[in-house]
Amino acid sequence: MAPVTGAGEEMYALVERMYPLCRSITGDGVRATLDIVGEYIPLQRHEVPTGTQVLDWTVPQEWNIRDAYIADAAGNRVVDFAASSLHVLGYSVPVSATMPLAELRGHLHTLPEHPAWVPYRTSYYKPDWGFCLAQETLDAMEDGDYEVRIDSTLADGHLTYAEHVVPGQVPDEVLVSCHVCHPSLANDNLAGIAVATLLARALARQTPYHTYRFVFAPGTIGAITWLARNAERVDRVRHGLVLACAGDPGQLTYKQSRRGDAEIDRVMRHVLTASGRPHRVTEFTPYGYDERQYCSPGFNLGVGSLTRTPYAGYPEYHTSADDLDFVSPEAMADTLAVCREAFAVLDRDRRYVNLSPHGEPQLGRRGLYDALGGRSDTKQAQMAMLWVLSLSDGEHGLLDVAERSGLPFDTVAAAADALHGAGLIKA
């Protein structure tokens, strides 16, 4: 795993700032989160009205919440939204009532197998209300009447998402997407937001080959809304990556696109293997994060998903145990480093044509061998030149060369630069 870096500490601090906010698929919590991200990178914010048809879905009413609690007969708040935004069933309708515990139980959600943890539960598209609490809290509640209060609103409003674009040398786009709809869950989803934010900032300091489009949107409905509003230009997306669960202690996991042979799939497999990091590469399934929207058959984009421990793959997933202690600067720095390595390969991969294809050109008289004299990997660099010349037929890219030769991509790309500079190949 990558050592603690300034970026790692900065991402952790960003997660800390966003952690207390109550987010959902709509509402002021999403806007407040985007306000924080907007301090790091400029964002173009989009507000899509309630009732807007987006593919097979409709933008729902906007949900906001100010307070919620369960109080005993003495007025003590047994469950308090102010202590954690997880305590309320997401999208709960307003409630103000007094009822016995026997009636209240039907609206309470716990995790008996983890009695100290609070679960995360929602009811986005079915009117309902409820509270989430630790099983040990419920066990301590005595029979009797309880005051139940949820000060929320469900009203026509907007779904909010934001984009950040890093212009490239070509209009072909790399899409980076993360979801901004979960409340106080540090790994799912705040670590992904933090990694995406610092990745965007790092790319903006360069002049990348591709154009990079970062989408910060609520899960499922947000990605669907983005696709519906960009259907006419979605063919510009050549590669893509969904970021989530980016800060836990598990090994990196790359889930391939629906295609399975998209260039992003090849790049991620190559980078993870060449880096020597412990990792897994898994096949696509239509379950998980928003890769399933981008990869749906009508779009079939080359979009994979990068996580550490995958969706629902750790006990802390969607519980209060996914807290600030569960994520680390080291893990986020490692995830960020892999993204940067992968995008460096995407940006440098080219197809070349050998301009001296009849026999091996004399490299020595062009000073190419002499230029390698001080390198510790001289033999590798020489072999890379020969491999690039051999496969520069207009059909093979540098990633093909690296995979077939077993040489590091950076060595192959440096050889191509040298050969191009000597006039032996052209893009």
Protein Blocks (a to p, Z undefined) as FASTA:
>chain_A
ZZddfklmmmmmmmmmmmmpccdfedjklmmmmmmmmmmpccddddddehiaghjbccdd
ddddfbdcdddfkopafbafklomklpcghiacddddddfklmmmmcccdfklmmbccdd
ddfklccddddddfklmmmpccdddddddddddddddddddddddddfbfbdcdddddfk
bccdfklmmlmmmmmmmmmmmmmmmccfbdcddddddehjlmmmmmmmmmmmmmmpmbdc
ddehklbfbdcdddddfkopafklmmmmmmmmmnopacddddddfeddfklmmmpmklop
acddddfbdehiafkgopaklcfklpcfklmmmmmmmmmmmmmmmmmpccdddfblgoja
dfklnommmmmmmpcklmmmmmmmmmmmmmmnolacfklmmmmnopafklmmmmmmmmmm
nopacZZ
